[in-house]
Amino acid sequence: MHAARRHGEAGMGAGFLPISRQDMALRGWDQCDFVYVSGDAYVDHSSFGMAIITRLLEAHGYRVGVIAQPDWRDPASVAALGEPRLAFLVSSGNMDSMVNRYTVNRKPRSSDAYTPGGAVGRRPDHAAVVYSNLIRRTFKHTPIVLGGIEASLRRLAHYDYWSDKLKRSILMDSGADLISYGMGERSIIAIAEALDSGLAVSDLTFIPGTVYRCRTIEQCVDPLVLPSWDELQGSRETYARSFGEQIKNLDSFSGRVLVEPYPHGVYVVQNPPAAPLSQAEMDEVYELPYERAWHPAYDEAGGVPALSEVLFSLTSARGCLGDCAFCALNFHQGRIIQPRSRKSLVEEARLMTSDPRFKGYINDVGGPTAQFRVPACARQETRGACPDRRCLSPKPCPSLTVTHKDYVALLRELAQVPGVKKVFVRSGVRFDYALLDPDRTFIRELARNHVSGQLRLAPEHVSPAVLKVMGKPPIELYHEFAREFERESRAAGKEQYVLPYLMSGHPGSTLKEAVELAEFCRDLGFNPEQVSDFYPTPSTVSTCIYATGLDPRTMEPVYCATDPHEKALQRALIQYRDPKNAKLVREALRRAHRTDLIGYGPRCLVRPEGSQAPRGRGGRPSRGSGGGSQGRRGGGRNRNRRR
């Protein structure tokens, strides 16, 4: 994948990529090799997938132009740079367009952080499909390659929460030729080189990390034929079994070719995932010449809000061995940890200090999980992730490698960079993994040097039944970590607390389990201002359970609250202190046969209907478990929490 410039032209890598014919003319171009069409505004920063793919192609010598947020009602908008020599690349942006546009209640959001000024209405529903069809109306034969999170998670038949039905592979509805799925660096360069060599896009059936359509599967080696589209529509159990096969084939070492048949002799074929990047390749990707800014065309609108959250943060690794059921990372990045070198990260920190906007604070150093910097075990490096077991859940694998030495060393090196005042850790910390390490240096240094007042952790729930479905550790480990963190904070002369992220309505949670979660908040004296209501986004295990009532990993039935009113009851229980929720809380407690919690005692959650007396505050805050921080808003970022 190493960059090798082809054209040798002046100005390559300097400034933003062309967004207009005038920009192309300034570079002496009469045609782009690739035109990247995105649902996001143009931000040239490594936290944005568009920036990585376009800069990587540029580094390999290709001429790349960008059309950001085209007017999907006007075919001329996707023709602004003319027809590319090799292909259009299409992405909805950094988020699935439906998650970006709608809340879990299917109501339109009031802002869009990936649009200039946070304005709404600049991208359509199912943006990748709409853009691709718009291109095809204008350019009948130009190859179209889909990429990004929307295409990646919709690459095969999938449950669509917003229409409450199964949808076909995005290839079938978009008219595109290929999908580059997952983290697409390897596949996009392979696609570019194949097209540049003169191969037709219909011949690109051999590239790992891609999905294509065809009318024969004779070219497939040892394919696993999944249930057909007609079979999937006829049975929830069939869809659950099919998804179960997909999650067993997410590893580049062991994944098989998957075939999904459609009517009229059409097949959608998913090649095995692309191999993970080496550390040198990770460094190369993040050291490309990004402008680290939004395009100047957005200055008048106030810029692109999403950049501010990541501008002075460092991505230290990809992949997550946590494998939470509600998270799509396993489906997109995979479970194999791919770290950058400490040298590369320190150099990026030095680059930050030269930015006049930098005030001395690195806001985060992490990835999907902050402290994952090494492979889960020696086996992963040669044989990949185990398809039939998870690393941490329901119990840690005996072969799991647990160490924080490299991450602690990284944090120390970053703190020594001239101009850096403070290095924060705001990516999620996996507290069960931290407690498995007999060396408590990480917890000690986290408390002393890398948190300001509050550390947000994600136990998500307290019920063993729900945590088992989620793939999360027992709540006792959360309490143990909180006690250790707060003890280290006091030893450092700091008053710092742990605050929990909680999720309502997840599969496995009945009203009984929701009441348990409310009692947890009561006993901590914790009044959560932010609660995640489970959002069934494409291609997660939890979404499959929501759609089918079956866990695709075991085919066991799992209760799931699908009725909007019941979901509202479960959410209201967590935020029982909010007076607006009193009626819902009383209804939930009656339905759960827990009317003992309606009353005036210190353990009651809500006063009886019509009561004018002020409601008591419940249990005392429990220091060492997140109490004592009641009512304070948690800082930090969490990439996957659009509620």
N, C-alpha and C positions, 0 to 999 in steps of 0.2 A: 504493500500500500504506500510505500515511500514516495514522496512527491518528486516528480521529474518534469521540469518545465519543458514545454514543447515548442512554443512559438518564439520565445526569447524577445518579446516585444517590450518596449520601454513603458514604464509606468505600471507594470504588472504588480499587483499587491498593494498599490498606493491608493488611498481614498476608497470611497464607497464604490460598489459595482454599479454599472449603468442601470438607470431606471427610466431612461428616455432615449429617443433617437439622437438627441443632442449629446447626451453622455457618450453614446456609442461613437459618434463622429469625433468627439474629443480624443478618443482612444484609437481612432483610425479604423474602426470596425464598420463593415457593411452588413454583418450578420453575426448573431450570437450562435455559439454551439449549443448552449442550453439556455432556456428561459425558465426561471423558477417562479411559480405563481403561488402566493401564500395568502392565507386568511388573516395573518398578523401583519402589522406595520413592519417596516424594514428596520430591524435593530441588528447591528453588526457586533454581536457579543456571543461568546462561546456558550452561554446558557440558552441560546436560541438555536433550534435545530437548523433553521434556514441558513444561519450564518456559518455553521460548521460545514454543511454540505456544499454551499456555494464557494466558500474559501478553499475547501479541499479540492474541488474541481479546478478552481483557478490555479492552485499550486501544482496541479498536474498538467497545466498548460491549456486548459479549456477556457473559452470565452463565455462568460456567464452573465446574463442580465436578470434583473429582478422586477417582477410586477407584484406589488404588495396591495392587498385588499382591492382587487378590481371590482368595478361595478358589474355585478352578476346579471343585471338586467340589460347590459349593453355588450354585444359580442365584440365591438371594437376595442373594449377595454383589455381583452387578452391578446389583442394584435398590436399593442402599443410598441413592441420591439420587433415586430415582424415575425416571420417563421424561423425558428431555430434550425440550425443545420442538422442537429442530432435528435433532440427531443425536448418536449415540455416536461418539467418536473412540477408536480402539484402536491400541495400540502394544505390542510386546514389551519395549520399553525401549531403552536406549542401545546394546545389543548384540543380535545375533541370539540367540534364546533357546537354540539348540542349541550355539553357540559358548560362550555363558555357562555352560551346564550341563556340558559334556563337554570333555575334553582331546582332542588329536589322536588319541590311542589309543582314543577312544570310552569312556573311563572317567569316571565322575562326578567333578566337581571337589569339592574339600574346602571351598571357601568361595565366596561370592558378594558381591563388593564393592558391589553395588547393592541389597543387602538389609540391614536393620538388624542390626548386630552381625556382619555377614558370614555370616549363617546360610544354609544351603542348603535346597532343597526348597520355596521359596516361590513358584516359578513352574513351569508345566508345559512339557513339550516343545512346540515349535511354538506358543508362547504366543498369538500373534496369532490363529491359527486357532481355538484352544480358547476364548479369550475371546469372539471374534465369534460362534461357535456357541452359547455359553452365553447371550449377549445375545439372540440370535435366538429361542431357546427361550422366553424370557420376554416379549420385546417383538417381536411378529410383524412389524410394519410400520415401526418406527422406522429411519431411515437409519443405516447403519454405514459409517464411513470409516476405512480402515486407513492408518497412517502409520508412520514410523520406519524404522530400518535393515532390520529383518526383512522388512517388507512391500515396501520399496523394492527390495531385491535379489532378491526372489522374485516380482516383478510379472508376469513371463512364465514359461513353462516353464523349469525350471532343474534342474541336477544337485544332488541332495541326498546329501552324503557319508555321512550317518549311516545312511541306508537303502540306499545304493549304487545309486540308481536315479534316473531323471528324475521330477520331480514337476510337477504342473500349476501354472498360475498360482495364487497364493495366493487370488485372488478366487474360484476355482472350489471350493476346499476350505473356505473360511471362511464363505461365505454373505453376505459384506459386499457393499456396493453400489459403493464407489469405493476407489481407492488414491490417496493424495496421496504422490507419490514424490519422491525427491531432497530438497533442503532446502525444506521445504514452506510457507514464509511466504506466498508469492504465491498458491499454489493453495488454501491453507486459507481465506484471506480471500475469495477468489473463490467458494469453495464456500459459505461462511457467508452471503455477501451474496445468492447465488442462492437458497439455501434460505429465507432470511429474506424474500425477495421473493415467496415462494409457489410457486416452481418445484418440481416433484417431482424427487426424486433421480434418477429414470430419465431426466429431461430434461437432466442435466448431462453432456453429451457434448462440450462445447466448451472445457473449461478446460485450458490447458497445465499439464503436470506432473501429470496424472491418468491413471488407467487405469479402464476400466469394461467391463461385460458388456452384450451386446446380441444381437439376433437379425437385424439387418440392418446393412449397412455403407454404405447409400445416403447417409448423412449425412457420410461421411468424404471429405475432399478429398485426392485423389492418394495413396491409401493404398498402403503396401507390404505385400502379403500374404505372411506368413511361412509356412513349412511347417506343416501341421496337426499336431495332437497325435498322431494316428495315424501320420503320417509320421515324426515325431520319435522315437517309440518304436521304429520299425522300423530306424533307421539312425543310427549314431554320426556318420557323415559329414554327414548331414542336420542333426543338432543343431549340429555345429560350424559349418556354413554359416549356419544361422539365427542363432547367437550372433554370428558375424562381421558379419551385417547389423545386429544390435542395437548393436554397439559403433561402427558408422559413423553412428549416429543418436542420439547422446547430447548433441548441441549444440542449443541453442534457436534458433540462427540457421539451421541447415541440416537439422535433424532432421525426418523425415517421420512421418506417422501409421503406426504398425505394427499389423497385424492378425494375430492368432493364432487360427485356426479350431479349434473343438472339436466333438465329436460332437453330434448332435441339433440342428444349426443354431445353435449358440452361438458367438459371437465374443468374444474378449478384445481390446480396443482400447487401445493406448497412444498418447495424444496426445504431441506433441513436448514436450521439457522446458520448464519455466518459465524465463523470462529471468533472468539473474543479477541480484542486488541491486546497486543503485548504492551509492556510498560513504555517501551520506546515509541510505539505507535500512538499510545495515549498522549504522551508528551508532544509528539508531532502535531496531533489534532489541536491541542490547546495552546500551542505556540504559533499558530497561523496568524497572519497580520490583521487581526481584527481592529476595527476602529474603536471598539468598546463604547459605542454611542448609538443613539437613534439617528436616522437620516436627518440632515439639517432641514429638509422640507417640513418636518414636524415641529420645528422650534416655535412657530407662531401659535400652535395649538397647545403648547406647554409640554411637548414631548410625549413619550410613551411610558405610562406609569410602571409597567412591569420591570423596566430596567432598573429602577431605583432599588428594588429589593435584592438584586443580584450583582449590581455593579461592583461592589467591593466585597464579594464573596468568592470563595475558591472551591471549585469542584475537585475533590481529591481522589475520587474513585467512582466507578460504575458497578452495577450489579448489587444484589442484595440476597443474602442467604436466609433472611427472615421468612420469606414466602408467606406473607399474610394473605388470607383468603380474599379480603376486600381490595387488595392492591393489584394493579396491572403490571407492576414492574417485572414479575417473573415472565409474563407474556411478551414484554417489550425489551428489557435489558438483560434478563436472565439472572441466574443465581451465582454465576462465577464472578468473583470480585476482580475488577480490573483497575489497579491503582496507578496513579501518576507517580513519578519519582519525586522525592522531596526537593531535589534540585530544581525541577521544573516549577514546582509550586512556589518555592522561594523566589525564583526569578519573576514569576507573575506578581508576587507581592511587591517586589522592587519596582515593577512597572506601575503598580497602583500608586506607590508613593510619589511618583512623578506627575500624577494627575492633580491639577489644581483643586478638584472637587474632593479629594481625599483628605479626611480630617484626622487620620491616624488610627482608624478603627476598621479592622477586618471583621465583617459582620458574620461570617460563617466559614467553616472549613469542613467540608463533608460531601456527602452524596445522598443516595437513598437512605442510608444509615450512616451516622457520623463516623463511628469508630471502626468500620469494616475496612481493613487495609490489606488483609492477607487472604489467600484461598481458604475455604472452609476446612480442607484437609489435603494431604498429599495426593489422594486419589483424583481430586478434581483437576489437577494439572495435566493428567494423562488420560483420564477416562471420563471427565466431566462430572456434572452433578448427578446424584442418584435419582433415577426416575421414580423409584418406589418408596422413598422416605425423605423426610425433611430434616434439616440440620438442627433445628432448635425445638421443634414441636412434634409431638406432645411432650417429648423429653429430649434433652440434648443428645446428639449422637456421640457415642463413646470415642469416635475418631475425630471429633471436632477440634480444630486447632484454635486455642483461645489465647490471644495476646494483644496488648495495647502498646507494646514498646515502640513500634514504628510510628503510630499515631501520636503518642506523647512526644517522641523526638521531633516530629514534624511541627507540632504546636510550639515547642521550645524554639526551634529554628526560626519560625515565622515571627515569634515575639522579639527576636534579636535583630530583625531587619531594621536598619535606620529609618526613622520616620513612622514606624508602627508603634502605637501607644498600647493597643489592646487587641487581643485576638479572641473573638467570641465563637462559641459552638452553639449553633441554633438548628442544625439538622437534627433529626430524631436520634436519640441515644437509645440503643437497645439495652435496657437495664438488666435483663436476664443474662445476656452475654457478658456484661461488665461484672456481674457477681460471680460468674464462673471463673474469672481470673483471680488466682490467689494473691497476685500483686495488685494492691489497691492504689497504685500510683495514679492511675487515670482518674479515679473518683476524687482523689485528693487534689490533683491539679485542676480538674474541672471546677471544683468548688472554690479553689483559691484564686484561679486566674482567668477563667473563661466563661463566667456567668455573671450577670448583673441583676441580683435580686431574686430572680425567678428562673427556674429550670422547668421547661415544659416537657413532660414525658407522656407517652401514649399507652396507658394500660387498656384503654378503650372500653373495658367493661369489668365487672367483678364476678359475674356468675360463671362457675366452671363450665356449664353447658355451652354458654355463648363463647367463652374464651377458647374452648375446644374447637368449635366451628371456625372461629377467626384464625386459629393458629397462633394465639398469643399466650404468654406465660401466665401462671397463676398470680392472682392479685397479691398474694403474700410476698412475692418477689418485688413487686412495686413498693410495698411498705418497707421491706428490708433495705432496698436501695435508697429510698427517701430518708430513712433514719441515718444511713451512712453518710449520705450527702450533707444532711443538715448538721451532723456531728462534725464533719470536716469543715463546714462553713463556720461553725462556732469556734473551732480551734484556730481558724484564720481570723477571728474577730469580725466575722461578717454575719449579718442576719439575712439568710437566704432560704428559700423554700422551694419545694417541688409542687408544681401544679399539674393536674392530670387533664389530658385530652380524653373526652368521652364520646361514645357513639351510641345513639339510640336507634332502635328499630332494626338492628342487624339480624340476619337469619339465626334462628335458635333462641331468640328472645321473645318470650310471651310477656304478658303484663306482670306475671310473677317475677321474672328476671328484671323487668324494668323497675319494679318496686325495690328490688335489692339494690339497684344502681342509685335510686333516689336516697335510700337509707345510707349508702356509702357517702353521698354528698352531705347528708345531714350530719353524720358522725365526724366528718372532717371539718364541718363548719364551712364548707366550700359552696360558693354560689356561682356556678359556671355561667359566664356571659356568652361563651361560645360553645356550642354543642354541634357535633356532626350528626345529622340525620342520615342514616345509611342511604347512599346514592347508588343505584344499580347501573354502573357504567359498563361499557362493552368489555367482554372477555375477561372477567374475573370469576373466580370460583364462587364468590358470594352472589354475583349476579346470576350465575347459572342456577344456584339454589333458589334465588328469588323467583326465577322464571319457571322452575320445574318442581320445586319442593323436594328435590333430591340432591344429596352431596355427590358431585361427579367423581370424587376420589374414592368413595366407598359404596355409592348407590343407596345409602341409607336415607330414609325420609327425615327431613328437617323442617320444623315449624318456621313459617316466615310470615310476618305481618305485611300483607300486601294492600289491605284496605287503608285508604288515606286517613280515615278517622282514627283507626287504631294506631297508625304511625304517629298521629298528632298526640294521642294519649301518652304514648311512650316517651315522646320528646317532652311533653309538659311535665311528666314526673321528674325528670332530671332538673328542670328549672321550676320546681314547685314553689320557690319563694316569690316568683313573679306573680303579682296579684291578678294579672290577666289570665293566668293559667288555672286559677282556683277551681273553676267549674269543671275543667277537664280533669284536674287532679282528683277531685272527689268522685267523678264518674269512673276513672281508672281504678281507684282504690276499692270502690264498690264491686266493680267487675272482677277484680283480683281477690275478692273476699278478704280485704285488708282494711275494713272500716275501723280497726283499732288505731289506725294512723290518722283518723279524722277526729280532732278534738283539741284540747288545750294543754295537754301534757308536753314535756320537753322533747319527747320522741315523736310527737305528731307532726305530720307534714303539712296539714291544712286545717283551718278552722271549719266548724260546721257551717252549712249554708245559712246566710242571714246574720252571721255573727259580726258584731261591730268591734269586738275587742281586738287589740293588736295581736298579731300572731307572734308567738315566741320564736326564738332563733334556733331552737333545736339544740343538738349536742354541742359541746365545747369544741373548738378547733383542736385537732390532734397534731401537735408538732411532731415532725418526723414522718408525717404522711400527707403533707400538703396543706394542713390547716394553718391558721395564722396569717394566710395571705388572702383572706376572704374579701371578695369584691374587687381585687386588683386584677387588672387586665394582663394576660400573659403576653410577653413579648416574643420575638422570634418568628421564624417562618416555617411553614410546613407546605411542601409543594403540592400535596395531593388533597388539600382540604377546601375544595369549592363545595359549599353546602347547598 
